[in-house]
Amino acid sequence: MNVGNSPHGNDKAAAPLSWEANLIDGFEGDRFSPMGGLYYRDNVEQRAGSLEFQRDVTFGSAGALKLSVRPLFDGENHRSERAEVWERTALRVPYDTAVWYGFSVKFADPIPQQDHRHLIAQWKREIGPDARGDYSPFLALRLVRGRLFATVETTFPVIPGRVLPTSAPVLTPVWLRPGKRQMRALVAADPGWTPADGHLFTAYTDRITVIPRGNELPTPHSGWIDFAVMTRPGPDGTGHIELFANDRWIVTVRGHIGHDEQGLGARQYFKFGPYRSASQGEWSLYFDNFRRSTRSDDVLGPVGLAALRSAGS
């Protein structure tokens, strides 16, 4: 069902929780749980999407969400098509605070194979009315040509640091976007990733450090993927991200993460679901087991927790 005008899409519903509360939603009923702090946003772009609380495709619970986008803005490339679930505004976490997120996702067939923008989850900073420009997510899980990958974004150029046109082992590949005053770093990918998939990431920087943890992202066709992610933006170089998938440690990212310019807000926020520029064909994702906490113990599985603690992180 499309819930654009239903109570599911209301961000002003009573929310007695604070941003420090543990959030959890297994999507087992016919609406969002009050303890999950989630809602389906009502705007023009979201009208290309639909949300279904269903029980046929699940991952360890009695229900799961199905989020889909369909063609709606054919020929209007300035529009986007989305079916995203958001954190309620009152529960957003301070921008400089470390917080853990967990959720499970499964790609429905067909999995998009285009060389095109597809996002499944993104973490952003609030953008106020006085901000200049459009700020990309400081962390995003993306799909291109059927490959799953993760990116980190920061402002460019503001803070001195090397950006070189050639590769070196200590540097991180980036896509320079001077028109947006931002650069996007490639920080993880699935085993099928090829140089052609990353053709935009042609420069390198030492402002963002990626520490591989011995595992790649799962492939989109591998079934349910359970993500656990810690985010702590730090545009001044103090940023820190941990990324796990299926209880395997994928990568640690440190350095200049996120944006800090006039007009940006004091909090970070998370949203998940299929998002793309106007395109052909319906695209669907299933989501289950959402959780959020300031404690890794509430989000990570036992294997991931053991790895994190053995590394002293």
Helices and strands as residue ranges (DSSP letters): G 7-9, E 23-25, E 38-40, G 45-48, E 49-54, E 64-69, E 80-82, E 85-87, G 89-91, E 93-94, E 99-107, E 118-127, E 139-144, E 147-155, E 163-164, E 172-177, G 178-180, E 182-189, E 203-205, E 208-212, G 220-222, E 225-232, E 234-245, E 248-257, E 264-277, E 283-293, G 296-298, H 302-310
